[in-house]
Amino acid sequence: MVNFKRLKLEEARQLAEKWIPLLEKCCCRRADVVAGVYRGKPETSDVDLICEVSCLPCLRALNPVKEDKIRIVFNDPDEDGNPRKIEVWKADERDYELKKWYRRLAKEKFISLAKKAKEKNLKLSWQRGLLDPNGNVITSKPEEIERILGVGSSG
C-alpha cells in the first residue's frame, strides 16, 4: 500500500475543493467534506469525502488504489509526486445523510450517543441508524436520532 503524505488543513481543503466538483461531474449526485477536514483538524492523513454514488463504474474509472464495500481510496499526488490520500465513502440516497452525519461527528461524540442509546435499550448503528432491541430501524434521520437520545443538533 502507498505511504501517503500528511496534509496541513489548507492543502487538504484545496484537495477537497478539487475533488467534490470532479465527483459530482462524473459519478456522484452529491459529495461533501467529512471527518478531520470538516472538523478543521490542523493536520490530517487524508481527505475524507462522502459521495452519493450515481455511477460506480465511473467512480472506479478514476483509478482507485484500494476499494472495499464502504469506501474507495484514491491517490492524488502533489506537484513533487508525493502521494496524497483521498478517501471517498460510498453512500446511496437512503443513507447519505446518516453517513455524512456520522463521518462528521468526533469519535467521542458517537461513542457518547451510542452509550445513550444503550441506556434506552436501543442501538446506534452508523450504517443503519437508531435500532430497537430487535434490530429494527427506528429512524435513520440524524435529527430524529439526536431528539430521541436527548441531545442537541451537531451539524
N, C-alpha and C positions, 0 to 999 in steps of 0.2 A: 504494500500500500504506500501511497505517496506521503512524504513527510511535509505537511502543509505549514506555511508561514503563519506566525501570529500576526494579527491585524490590529492596528490602532483604530479607534472608533471612527474617525473621519474617513479612513480608507475603506473600512467595512461599509459605512453608509454610502460611499460613492459606488461601491460594487453593487449594493442593493438597488441603488438608483439606475444602474445599468441593467441589472437582471430582471427587475419587475416588468419594465416595458417589453423586454425580449420575450419573457414567458407569456405575457398577455397577448403578444402579437402572434406567437406560434402555437401555443398549446395549452393555455390556461384561461379560463373565464375571468379569474381574478387572482391576484397574488398580493401578499402582504409581508412586511418585515416582522419577524418574531424573535424571541429569545434575547440573547445578550445585546444585540444591536438595537432592538426595540427598547430595551430597558436602559440603554445608554451606558453599558459596561465599557470602561476606558480601553480595555484590550480584550480581544476575543480570538478564539481559534478558528472561527468560521463565520459565514453569513448564513443565517437561517431564514428561509422563506417558506411560507405556507402557500400552496397552489391548488386551486380547484381545477383539476386536470380536465381538459376538454378533448385532448388528443394525446394519448400516452405514446404512440409511435413517434409523434412529432417531438415530444419531450425527450424521448430516447435518442432522437436524431441529433441532439445537442452534445452527444458523445460523453456520457457519464463515465466516471471512473469506478463507480460502485452503485448497485441498486439492490434494495430489498423490498419487502411488502409495503413499508410505510414511508420510505424516502429514496431519493436519488441524489447522489453526490457528484458534483462537477468540480473540475479544476479550471480556474481562470487565472493563468499566470500573469504576474506583474510585468512591467517593461524589461526587467532583468531576467525573466524566466522563472522567478520564484513561484512555486505553486501556492494558490490561494483557494481555500475550500468554500464552495457554495453548496449548502445542504437544502434541498427542496423537499419539503414534507408534503406528501400527496394527500389530497382530500377530494371529496365529492360535494355536491350541493347540500346533501343532508348533514354532513359532519364538519363542514368548513368552519363555521362559527365556533363550534365546540373545540376543535383542534387549534384554531387560532387563539382562542381564549386560554387554553391550556398552555400552549407554547409561549404565550406572553407572560404567564404567571411565574413568579420566582418559585423555585423548588419548595422552599419553606412554606409558602402560601398554599400550594397544592396539598402538601402534607397536612397542614392545619385544617384545610377544608375536608380532606379525607377522614381525619380524626373526628370532625364534627358530624360527618355522615355516619360514621361507625357508632357514635354515641346515640344516634337516632335509629340504629339498626338498619342503616342504609349503606350503600357502597358507592364511591365516586370512581368512575372509570373515565380516563382521558379520551378513550375511543368511542364510548357509548353514552356517557352522561351519568346522571344520578339514577341508581338502580334500587329497586325494592329488595326485601330479604330473599325473594325468589329469583333475583337476577333480571327482572323485567324493567325496562326503561320507564322511569317516571317522567323525566324530561332530559333533553339534550341541549336545552337553551341555557347559556351561561347565566343570564339574568334571573331565570327561574331557579337555577341551582343555588345561586347566591341568596335569593329570597328564602328558599326552603331551609337553607343552612343558617340563615340569620346573619348574613354578612353584607357589607356594603358593596357597591359596584367597584370593579377593579380595572375597567377599561379593557 
